Amino acid sequence: MAKNKTTFVCQECGYESPKWLGKCPNCSTWNSLVEEIKSVNNLAFNPLKSGSVPKNIASIKSSEYERFDTGITELNRVLGGGLVKGSLTLISGAPGIGKSTLLLQTANNISQKYGKVLYVSGEESEEQIKMRGDRLDTISENLYVVSETNLEQIQEHIEDTKPVFVIIDSIQTLFKQSVSSAPGSVSQVRESANDIMHMGKSKGISFFIVAHVTKQGELAGPRVLEHMVDTVLSFEGQRTEEFRILRTLKNRFGTTSEIGVFEMRESGLEEISNPSEVFLEETEFQKEGSVVIGVMEGTRPILVEIQALVSETKAVMPRRTAVGVDASRLNLILAVLEKKLKIPFYNSDVYINVVGGLNIEGTFGDLGLALALISSVKSKEIGLEKLLVVGEIGLTGEVRPVAFCDRLVNEAHKMGFKNVIIPMRNVEKIRNKNINSISVSSLREAVNKVF
């Protein structure tokens, strides 16, 4: 017979302790250990033989994964070309960001092309989903909805319906009767995800699983959930803003560097095929503290405006605020400007903002950020008309080359830019002669040419 024993499990990282602790020793979270009943099976371990045998990797035949077209180009881009058959995709985001809207639109498109789709909601009733479907005009005959939280019942619905695609909204609301802990606990989430993974892989059904997020914006629950699924997507943006960005955090079937850009409208999420045009829609060129920079998001070049505001302060510790830019990167560039160009920032507050809510990763925007800071602190406008700035700044003040500079220059020409400042070592790769390319090798040289 199986015996039951009590264990305390951290709801953040899954750490188990035989007694209650105020602070988790593994992730240092306070008051996160919850008592759960854990069954222990005393039966002797009996290894079962399976039909699998080790194979020489050279003799294994590889084939391209079969993918579903979701009907949304931006979502296909993020997934690596479409939804892989039999895959598990985890999507997270803040409440009200548009996860359910995106999934309902996706479910409607797939049901019209490939067959039955089951939308399982543990947070909304069928009537609420129908109301959203009427608003989004996503009423397909092959789209089935059910409000259920019992995993055994959901498995029966899947057996009866035989869908090609299933949406679980959300994993934190599901529970297994064989697990004694409450829904949303580490044990319930882990066991439910394991059963869903077994269903998806054995029956070839694609699953989209919605997960809650913490106050810090990270996935709620144990880290094991991210390891079990094939793809992890993060839906970013502010509910008060129109634009939403879908980012890949993990993808076993494609790259993790692509992003999808959407705009929230009354009719649902509309995909943005040209993000540069949207981010630069209200940009006024040659303004003090404003510079347009080019960044690469996966294979897509995007032009965005970066703004800097430097104001004198009497405080002992000046404020450094960066929205969309890594704060450590900002401090590094400020140190280079003070050391190499003798421009003081120790008595000034510095504010940086990337227009449109995009988070810049990498070093593409270093030179543009430096020129925006100088423009603001000196109260001087950029001297060149319709200018794009690309380049990395080193600690010695040199301007270093960046990858895919030719794509950024081509995007600038397509958007109507007349001048572009690029690193000296990138000039030889630029084939576009219809735009004025200005090469610089140092930060001081760039300042002299711009101002």
N, C-alpha and C positions, 0 to 999 in steps of 0.2 A: 504494500500500500504506500501511496505517496504521502509524505509528511509536509506540513506547511510550517514555514518559519518567517519571522518578520525581519525585513531589512529596510534600511533607509536609503533612498535613491535621490541624488541631486537632479532636479528638473532642468538644469541648464546643460550639464555635461554627461549625465548618466553615471556618475561615480556612486558606488555602493558602499555603505558602511553598516556594520552590525549594530551601531548605536547612533542616537541622534547627535548631530554636531551643529553648532550655530553657524559655522563657516565651512564651506566645502574645501577640503585640502587640495583638490585638483584644480578648480577654476576660481577659487577665492570669492565665491558668491555667498552673501549672507542669507540665512533663512531659506535656503533652497532645497533642503533635504526633507523629503516627504516619506512617511511610513507606507510600505507596500508589503503585501503578502506574497512570498515567493515559494512556489512548490518545488520540492526536491524529490526526484525519482530515485529510489534505491535499487532499481533493477540493474543488473549487470550490463555493461556495455556489450552489445552484440553487433559487430561490424557487418554491414550488408554489402554484398557484392553488386556492383553496378556494371553496366555494359561498356563503360568508358575505359580505354586503354591509352597509354602515352603514345603519341605520334610524332614522327619527325616533322619539324615545322616546314621543311622544304616540300614535303609531300602533301601538305594541306592545301586544298583549293580555296582561294578567297574569291568572294563575289561582292558586288555593290549592294548595299542595303536597299530594300524596297521602301520607298518613302511615299507618304500622302501629301498632296498639295493642300495646304490649309486655306487657300484662297486669299491669304494676306501676305503680300510680298515681303513686307518688313519682318513678319514672324518667320517666314521661310528662310530669310537671310540669317536670322539669329540662330535658328535651329540647324543651320548648315546645309540648307537646300530642301527642307521639308521635314515632316514628322515621320520618323522611322517606325516601321511596323513592329509592334511588340516592345516598344521602348517605354520607359518611365520618365516623365518630365515633371520636375518640381518647380512651381512658380510662387514667388513671394512678393510682398509689397505692403505698404501701409494701408490701413483701412480707407476705403473710398477712392483708391488710386485708379481703379478701373480693371481689376483682375477678372471679376465675374463678367464684365462687359466684353472683354477680349475673348474669354473662353466661350461665351455664348455665341459670339460671331463666328469663332473658329468651328464650334460644334455644328452650327447651321451650314457652313460651307462644306464640311466633310460629309455631313449626312446627305447633302444634295448630290455629291459626286460618287461616294463609295458605299453607302449603306447606312445601317442603323447606328445611331450614336446615343449613349445613355449619359444623362447629366444627373449625378447624384449630389444632392445638397443636404447638408446637415444643419445649415443655418437659416435657410429660407424655405417657405412652403411652395408647393407647385403653383399656387395662384400668384405669388410674388414673382416667380421666374417667368410665368406667362405674361405678366404686366410688363416686365422688362423686354421680353420677346416682342410684344406688340410695339413697344417704343422703338426698338432696333430693327423691326421688320425681319425677324429671324424665326419665322414660323414654317418649319419644314415637316413633312409627313413622317420622315424617318428620325426625327429628333424626339427622344423620350426623356421625360423628367420624372424624378422621384425624390421625395424628401424622406431620408432614412439615415440612421446613425449606427444601426446594428450591422456589423460586418458580415455576419452569417446570412442575414436577409439580403444584403447587397450582393453577395455571391450567388444567391438563388436568382435574383433579378438578372444578373449577368448570364446565368445558365439559360434562363427562359428567353431573354431578349436576343442573345448572341450578337452583341454589337461589335463594330470594328474599332470603336473609339469610346473611351469612358473618361468622364471628368469627375473627380472627387473634390468637393468643396465643403469642408476642408478636412485635412487629415487629423486635426486636433479635436474634431467632434466625433470621430469614430470610436467604437469600443467593441471588444470581444468579450463574450460572456465568460469564457474560460479564464480571463485575466481579471483579478479582483480589484485592481486600482481604478481610479476615476478616469473618464475620458480626458485626453490631453496630457496625461502623465507619460513619463519616459517609457514605461513598460507597454502601455496601450499603443503609443505611437510606433514603437519599435516592432511590436507583434503585428499591428495592422499593416504597416509598410511591408513587412516580410511576406504576409499573405497576398497583398496586392501585387508584389513583385513576382511571386510564384504564379498567380493567375495570368499576368501579362506575358511572361516568358513561355509558359506552357501552352497558352491558347493563341498567342500571337496578337494580343489586344494591346493597343496603345493607350497609355494612361496619362492624364494630366492631373497632377495632385496640387492643390492649393495649400500653402502653409502660412501660419501666422508669423508675425515678426515681433521682436522685442522693442522696447523704447529706443534702443540704440540702432534699430534698423536691421539687426541680424536675425537669422532664422531662429524661431523659438523651438525649444525641445532639444533632443540629443543630437550630437554631431553625426551619429551613425546614420541618420536619415539622409544626409547629403551624400554619404558614401554608397548607399544602397541604390540610389536612382542613377539614371544615365545622364540626365541633363538638369542643370539648376539654372533657372532664369530669375532675374530680379527686375521688378517693375519700379522705376524711380520717377520722382517728380513731386510737385506740390499740388494739393487739391485745389489751391487757389489759382494755379497757373494752367494754361491750356495744354502745354506740351508734356508728353510722357516719353520716357526713354526705357526701352527694354534691353537689358544687358545680360550676357551669358557669363555665369560664374564657373560652370563646368559643362563640358560637352564631350561625350565619348564618340560622337559621330561627326565632329566638325571642330572648327576653331572657337576659341573663347574670346576673341578680340572684336567680334562684330557687335553692332548695336542696331536697334530698330527705333525709329522716331515716329511718334503718333501725336495726333492732336485730338483732344477731347471735345466733341461737339454734342449737340442734342440728339443727333441720329446715331451716336456711338463713337467709337474710335476710328478716326480717319488716318490712314498711313501717309507719311510725308516722304516722297521720293527724292526730293532735293532739300536736305536740311540746311545747307548753306544759305539758300534763298530765304528760308524762314528765320534763321538766326540773325541775318543781316537786314531784315525787312525794314526796321526803323533806325538803322544806323546812320548817323550824320558824320560824314568823314571830315577830317581835319579839325577835330574838336580837342580841346586840351585834356590830356590824360586818357585819350581813347586811341587804341591801336587794333587793327584787324590781324589776327594770326591764323595760321593753318595747322590743323592737327589731323592725324590719321586714326580712324576708328575701324580697325580691321583692314579691309581693302577699300574703304570709302574715305576720300578726302573731304573734310568739313572745314569751312571758314567761319570763325566766330569772332565777336568783338570782345576785347578785354579792356576793362576800365580801371583806372587807378586814381585814388584821391589821397593826397598827402597834405595834411594840415598841421600847423604848429601847435604844440601842447605844452602846458606848464606842469604836467604830471611827472612824477619821478620815473615811472615805468610807462613809456609810450605804448599805445595799443597797436597790435598787429592783427588785422582781421582779413581773412582770405576766404572767399566763397567761390568754389569751383577750381581752386588752385591749392596744391599741397602747401601747408604752412611752412614746413621745413625748406621747401624749394624757394619760397618767398624770402625767408631769412638768409638763405645762401646768396641770392641775387642782391639783396640789400647790402650784405657784407662786401661783395665784389664791387658794388658801386661806391661804397665809402672808401675802400682801400685803393682802388685803381683810378677812380675819377674824382676823388676827394669831395664827394657830395654827401653832406651830413644828413642822416636820418634819425640820429639819436634823440633829437628834440622834436620829433614829429610823429603824429599818428598816421598809420598807413592802412588804407582800405583797398581791397582788390575784389573785383566782381567779374565773373564771366557771364555775359548776357545770354539769356535763354535757359539757364539752369544746367548747362553741360559741365561735367567734371572732367578737367583736363588731366590726362595721365601722360607720363613721359616728359621729354625735354623739348618738344616742338615749340612751345611758347615762351622759352626763356628770354630770347632777344626782344620779342614784342612786349613782354612784361617789363623788362628793364627800360625800354624806350617810353612806355606809358608812365612809369614812375618818374623818369626824368622830365617828361612833358608836364606832369602835374606839379612837381616840386619847383620847377623853373617857370611855371605859368606860360609855357610856350606851346603853340600848336605845331602839329606835324607839318613840315614844309612841303612834302611831296604829295601830289594829288592822287587819290584812290590807291593807297599803298597797302601792300600785304607784307608782313614781316615773318620770316621763318629762320630759326637757328637756335643752337644750344650754346650756352655760356659756360666756359670753364672757370676754375678758380683763379687762373692767372689773367683773366680778362679776354681770352681768345674766343672767337666764335667758331664753334665746331660744327661739322656737317651733320645733317639729319637724313634719315631714310625716307624714300619715296618723295623726295623734293620735287621731282619732275611732275608727279601727279598733282601736287599742291599748286604748282605754277600753272598747269593746264586748267585746274579748277578756277584759279584766279582769273585767267583769261576768259573763261566761259562766263564768269560772273561780272565781267566788265571792268576789271582792275587794269590800271595803266602802268603801275610800278610795283616791283617786288624786290625786297632785300633778302638775299640768300647768302649762305656761307661760301667762301672762296672755293672750297674743294667740291662744292656741288655744281659749279658753273658748267663744267665739261659734260655733265649728264643732261643739261637742259637743251631740249631740241626746239622748243617753242620760241620763235623769233618775233612773234607779234606782240610781245610784252616787254617792257624795259626792265631787264634783270640787272640789279645793282649788287655786285659781290663785295663782301666785307670779310676781313680776317680777324678783326679785333673789335671790342666794344667801343673803344674811343673812335675808331674809324666810322663805325655805324652812326654814332652820335653826330660826328662832323657832317656826314652826308645827309642826315635827316633834318637837322636843325640849321 
